[in-house]
């Protein structure tokens, strides 16, 4: 009988106690089961399934000179650690060596600014801790592949679909024992018109692909190719622009990533102001709320892990917080700056300013708009542009959160409520904070897939936004 990941966590904690009884420890095991499907030129090219396991060991060590040091060791290929349960000798030797390496790293790290006692367990005991890992396979793509195959005779398409199940086990010397599964995936499709050279893109994220309407998605893409049969050159400038949910998500994800409390307190971010932070500042009269929520009401497929589990520390997250219960965090609340991201130690440090523990979120929801669809917003536009998605976004000025990037796979001219032509791509210069300030309309929130940040962040639900003066700074030759 092989060792379960939960038993591996227990064994590692036992070794950590034996090596350094005075240290705190957190052990994080993650197993990822992944299936992928690729196609190009309307032909399936690749499919397969893989499994990956990692072990993270965090040692929190009292230092002779005072304070606590944190040492982290990550084992990227720990299959040998899950061998037969009656033959632990080699595995224990490897784990002991890793724990001792973490001790050395903690000793060398010096006193940690984010030091805190590990959180105590919250809630009832996790009865699934000794269970195995969740799995996926290419079978999850059965319906998707059938719909794709049916379209290959009429569409020139390429794309990629991914599905994964990430199972996490977390144990700490404070008594936390948690296991959870995080299923998710995404599909991206490009269609191209050989006659015009127009390329169109769409993507969807999904928990299990049962909610992906591929025929409807393909119908929408074919309609955009029809729009591209008329081409009009457009000059750089400021245009009334409708941002679809995908483009909005790429801006809002960057905003959420920039909500660090300490940088704002120390005058190092766009959320700083003289004598403090911008928490409470009114950005817009639109009642927009930007939140990360582990329960994601209304969007159950966007839920994320119940407790914090990390092997790295920074301004927004700390290894000392392993096992802390996650919560809903409202980065924007009813049009105002709501909260900033603080580890527990930083929240205590800035408590007089109203700071409280606010972990970075793994999902993002922008709500508070009307019930208007993207089509409704196009229909109410006299003259403007409709974007598809964004690409190659980079920060220009951290003090204002100014970003630059490119439009991609379809920018369309809207006249008198109708799309009348495709225009050239642009480079843009915009700040997510300024977009929130200047937005004049937000539509209905829907699940979406970011184009730029999808490799790191897929759990998003956003509305379309109307920006009266979106800055297209130059023409781009990207296609």
N, C-alpha and C positions, 0 to 999 in steps of 0.2 A: 504493500500500500504506500502510495507516495504522500509526501507531506503537503498539506493544504497551505495556501498563502496565509490564512489566518494563523495556523500553527507556526509558520515561518516568522510572522510578526512576534508571536509570543516568545519564540526561541531567541530571537535577536534581542528583545528587551531583557530577557534573562541574562544573556551574555553581557549586555551593557551594564546591568546591575552588578554583575560579578567583577567586571573590569574596573568600573568606577562607581562604587555604591553611592557616592555623594553627588552624582550627576543626574540631571533629568534627561529623558530620551523620548524621541518620537520615531516610529518606524512606519514608513509608507510603502506599500506594495501596490503596483498598478499593472494590470494585464489588459492589453488592447487586442481585441479580435477585430480584424478589418477585412472587408471584401471590396474589390474595385472592379469597375467596368469602364473600358475606353472604346471609342470608335472614331474613325476618321474617314472622310470621303464616302460616307454612308456605308461603312463596312466595320463590323466589330473587329477590333485589333487585339485587345488584351482583357483578360479577366483572371481573377485569382483571389486567394485568401491568405492572410498571414496572421501570426500571433507574435506579440512582443511583450516582454515582461521587464519591469524595472523595480529595483529596491532602493529606497532612500533612507539613510540613517542619519538622524540629527542628534548630536550630543550637546547638552547645555551644561557647561562645566564651571563651577565656582573657581575663581582664580586666586592664587595666593596674594596677589597685589590688590585684590578687591574687584568686585563686579563679576560678571558671568560672561564667558566666551562661548561662541556657537561654532561647532564644527560639523560639516556635512560631507558625507561620502555617498556617492551614487553608484550602484552596480547595474550596468546596462544589459548584461546577459546572464542572469542568475539561474538558468535552468538547473545547474548542478545543485542549487540550494533546495530544490523541490524533489530531491531523490527519494528513495525508499525510506520510510519512517524508522526502519530498524537499522539504518546505516547512516548515522548523523556525523560520523567522525570528520570526513572531509568538508562537509558543509559547515560544521561548527568551527573548524579551523579557518575557513574563508571568512566567516562572519566575525570571528574574534579579531582577525587581522583588520577587517574593515572598521570595527568599533575602535580599535587602537589607533587607526589612521584618523578617525574622527576626533579622538581625544587630542592627538597632536595638532590637528587643525584648529580645535577650540583653544588650545593653549597659545597658539601663535596668533590667533585672531585679535586678542586683546578684549577689553570690556566692551560688551555690545550696548549700544545706545538704546536698543529696543528690548532689553532684557525684561522679562516678566515671568511669574510663575506659570507653568503650563495650566491651561484651563481644566477644571474638574468636569467629569461627565455630566451631561444634561439629558434628562429624559430617561425612559426605560432602557434596559439592556438590549443590545442588538442581537436578536436570535439567529441572524443569518451570518454571523462573523466567520463561522467555520465552513460556510458553503463555498463551492467552487466559483469559477469565473463564468460570466455570461459569454455567449458566443454568437457570431453571425456567420453567414455564408453567402455565396452567390445566389442562393435561392431567394434572397430578399429582393433581387432585381427581376424576378420572373415577369411580373406585369409590366414593368418599365421596359424590359428588353423586347417583349412582344409588341408593345406600342411603337418602339423605335424601329423594329424590323418592318412593321407595316408602313412606316414613313419613308424608308430608304428608296423606294421606287420613285418618289416625287420630290424629295428634299436632298440638297447637298449639305450634309450635316456633319458635325464633329462634336465630340463632347466627352464628359467624364462624370462618372457617378462613384460615390464612395459611401460605404456604410461601416460604422464601427460600434462596438460595445466596449466601453472602458469600465472595468471593474476595479474598485479601489478598496483597499483595506488599510485602516489607520489605527495604530495602537500607541499609547503613550504611558509613561510611568505615572502619570496622574490618574490613570484608570480608564481613559477613553478607549473604547473598542467599537469601531464603526466599519461597516461594509456597505457599499452601494454600487449600483450599476448606472452607467450613463450612456444610453444608446443615442445615436444620431447619425446624420449623413447629409449629403447634398448632391444635387445633380446640376450640371451646367451644360447648356446646348448652344452651339453656334450654327446658324444657317447662313449660306452665302448665295448671292445671285451672280452667276458667272457673267451675265450680260452687262450688269452695271458695276460689279465689284462691291456692292453693298454687303456688309456683314452685320448680322444682328445677333444679340445674345440675350439669354434669360437663364435664371438659376433659381432653384428652390432648395431650402433646407427642410429636413424632415426627420422625424424620429424613426420611422419604419417604412417610408415610401407609400403607405396606404393612402395618404392624403395628397399625393402628387398627381395632378390632372395633366398628364403629358399630352393627350390630344388637344386640350384647350391651350396649353402652352405653345404647342406647335402652330396652332391656328393663329395665335397672336403674333408669332414670329413671321409667319407668311404674310400677314397684313402689313407688318413693318417693311418687309421687302418691297411690297407694292408702293409704300410711301417713298422708297428710295429710287423709284424709276424717274422721278423728277429731281434734279439736283440744282441747287442755288448756292452761289458763293455768298458768304457772310463775313463782314469785317469784324475785327476785335471791337470790344466795347461792353457797355453794361446793358443787359437785356432782361426784361421780365422773363423769368425762367421757372418752369415746373420741374422740380426734382422728384423722381419716382422714389418709392421706399428704399430700393437698393442703394441709390446715391445718398439718400438721407442717412442710412445706417452707417455708411463709411465715415461721414462727418461726425455723427453722434458717438460712434465708437471711439474716435480720436478724442472727442470731448471728455468722455468717461475715463479714458486712459490718462487724461491730464488733470484729474481732480484730486491729486495728492494734497493732503493737508499741510504737511511740513513744508514743501516747496512754497505753498501759498503763504504760510506764516512767516517764512524767511525771505519773502520778496523775490522768489525765483520763478514765478509762474504768472500766467495770465489771470489767475484767480487771486492775485495779491492786490492790495491797495494800501495806501498810507495808514499805518497803525493797525493793520490786520488783514482780513480776507474779505472776499466779496460775498460771503454767505449772507443771504437775505436781500441782496441787490435785485431789483426788478429789471429783468432783461426784456420782457415782452408783455403786452396786455393779453396775448393769446394764453389760455390756461393750460400751457404745456407742462407735462410732468415727464421727466426722463428718469427711469428707475431700473435698478437691478433687483430682481426678486426671485429667491429660490423656489417660491411656490408658483409664480407667474400665473395669477388668476386670469382666466380667459384664454390662456395659451399654455395648456398643460404640457405640450411637447417642448416647451422652453425651460422647464424646471431644471435646476442644477443642484450640486452637491449640498448636503445638509450641514456639513461642518467644514471649516477651513482645513486644507491639507496642502502643505507646501514644503519644498526643500530649498527655498531661497528667500532672502530678506531684501527689502528696499524701502523706499519712502512710504509705500502704500500697504505692504504686506510684511509679515514677520514669521520666522520659524518658531518663535516663542508662542505664537497663537495657534499652533496645531491643535485641532480639536475644538476650537471655539465655534459656537453655533453661528451660522450665517443668518442674515436677516435682510429684509427689504431695505434698500438704501435709495433715497430719492435725491439724485444729483441735481435735478431741477424740480421745483415744486410749484405748480400753478404759476409758471412764468418767472419765478425767482430762483436764484442759486440756492439750492436746498442744503446739501451736505458735501463734505469733503472726505476723502479716504484717509483713515487713520488706523494703524495698528493699535493694540491696547495700550502699549507704553506711551505712544505719542498722544493718544486720546487723554491719558491721565496728565501728561505734561501740559496740554493746552485746554484742560477742563474749564479753566476760568473763561475761556472764549466760547464755551458751549460745545466743545468737541466731544464726540463719543466714538467708540469703536465702530468703524464702518469699513468692512472688508471690500476689496474690489469685486465687482460682480462678473459672473460668467455669462449672464444674459443681459439684454438691454431692451427696454420697452419705452417708446415715446407715445404718450397718449394725451388726450385733451383736445383733439381736433374735431371737426364736424364729421358727418357721415358721408361726405363727398368722396366719390371714387376718383381715380386718376382721369378717367374719361369725363366725369363731370367737370373737373377743373380745366381740362382742355376746352370743353364746350363753352366755358365762361371766359375764355381768353380772347382778347381782341387781336393782339399781335405779340408773339413771344416765341420762346424756344422750349422744346420738350427734350430733356436728356434721357439717355438710357442708363448709363453707368459711368463710374469713374475709375481711373487707372493711374498707377505710378504716383501716388500721393506722397509728398515729402514736406517736412516742416521747414518754414522759411524764417519765422521769428517766434521763439517760444514766449516772449513777453506779451504778444498779442494772439498767440495760437494761430498765426497765419500759415496756411498750407498752400502748396501749389500742386498741380496735377493735370491730368489730361482727361478729356471726354473720350468715350470709345463706343464703337458698335451702334452708332445711330444718334445724331442730333437732328431734331426735326423743327421745321418752321411751322408755327401755328398762326393762322390768319382767320379772323372771324369765326372762331370756335372750331376750326377744322385743321388737321394736319395737311399741309399743301405741298411739302417738299422736304427732302433731306438736305442739310447744309454740312459744311466742312466741320472737322473736329477743331477743338480749341485747347489751349492751355488756360487754366483758370488760377486765380489767386483769391482765396477766401478763408475766413476764420469761422469755425463752427460757432463760436460765441456771437460773432456779428450776424451770422445767418439766423440764429434764434432771435436776435434783436430786430432784424429787418423783415422777417417772414410776415406776410400779410394773410396767409391762409394755410391751414393744415387740414388734411382730409382724414379719411378713415384709416385706423391702424390695422396693418395686416402683417403676417409673418413674411419675412423677406430674407434674401441671401446677400450679404455684402460682396461686392466684386473685388475690392482692393484687399480687404482684411480677412477674407474667407478662410485662409490657411490657419488663422489664429482665433477667429471668432465667427461663429455661425448662428448663435442663438439670438436673433433679433426680430423685433416686430416694430414697424415704423409706418407713419402716414406719408403720403406725398406732401411736399411743401411748395408754396408759391413764394418766390423771392423777386421783388420788383426790379432789382438792379444787380443781378448776378454778374460778377466781373470776369468776362472772357478777355484775358489780358493779351493773347496773341493767337494767331491761327496755328494749328498743328497739322503736320503732314501725316500723323499717325492714322492707321486704318485697321 
